[in-house]
Amino acid sequence: MTTDTLASPTEFWNQSAASKVFSHPLDIARFERTVPRDAAILDYGCGRGRLCGELVAHGYRRVEGADFSSEMIAAAVREHPTVSFTLVDGAALPYDGASFDAVLLFAVLTCIPPRDAQRALVAELRRVLKRGGLLLVSDYPLQTDARNIARYDAFSREAHESEPWDYGTFRLPDGGTVRHHEMPWFDELFAAFTVEHRVERDATTMNGNPARIVQWWLRA
Ligand SMILES: C[S@@+](CC[C@H](N)C(=O)[O-])C[C@H]1O[C@@H](n2cnc3c(N)ncnc32)[C@H](O)[C@@H]1O
């Protein structure tokens, strides 16, 4: 089987809107020290608006969520009626350049396995960030446990004729294709930014499994 036979990414995320639990933690104390309350903030790949809700609860007034899943956006609007949410197409963002002081990208790169697509997204997020603005990324490096290594290896053994892929890409049991990343790739992807802070921590995946994550505080 190749990735071509799978449901589209938006279908997968629409189907996941009611069931998956997202929990990559935001270091709100550091965020409050770093980002003023009147900052314009974009949460890209906002899902059901979990982080937008957390920011609003901490007094941030100009918070915008964007996602390419209509079901996620519908749930976000229901759960956080005071926040502005926008359905995007996953390509060019509907915002002017230098519109935001901070952008959050939590557990979204993992959903976008190809290098070129990740590069295009990060370039687009840089475009909409003000100069000196903050890009806060939370995502998965390669994991070292047997279950994940078996998934990476299984994907490696399949035929992939249609698109380039990286080790660490794998299929979820319910149909999505996601990626965990070699650390040097992150360094390459974020090369246009200045790394202000980087931390590794324990987290839980959307299917309830323990995982290591890495979080970057990057300056445009
Ligand atoms: C694992 S969930 C994380 C949701 C949220 N960031 C959180 O941490 O609560 C990933 C989200 O990214 C969205 N997503 C995946 N690829 C995307 C793309 N190319 N453009 C916009 N949203 C995308 C999915 O629809 C989903 O809502």
The ligand as a Gaussian input file, in Angstrom:
#p B3LYP/6-31G(d) Opt

LIG

0 1
 C       -2.474000      16.716000      16.799000
 S       -3.644000      17.969000      16.468000
 C       -3.089000      19.275000      17.557000
 C       -4.136000      20.323000      17.804000
 C       -3.674000      21.529000      18.648000
 N       -2.501000      22.156000      18.086000
 C       -3.429000      21.132000      20.091000
 O       -2.262000      20.931000      20.445000
 O       -4.397000      21.029000      20.847000
 C       -3.115000      18.556000      14.879000
 C       -4.046000      19.567000      14.243000
 O       -3.393000      20.110000      13.098000
 C       -4.331000      20.198000      12.041000
 N       -3.556000      20.162000      10.780000
 C       -2.832000      19.134000      10.288000
 N       -2.248000      19.493000       9.136000
 C       -2.611000      20.768000       8.891000
 C       -2.337000      21.688000       7.833000
 N       -1.552000      21.363000       6.806000
 N       -2.882000      22.921000       7.895000
 C       -3.694000      23.258000       8.953000
 N       -3.996000      22.438000       9.965000
 C       -3.455000      21.201000       9.943000
 C       -5.276000      19.021000      12.255000
 O       -6.528000      19.229000      11.644000
 C       -5.362000      18.985000      13.781000
 O       -6.415000      19.794000      14.244000

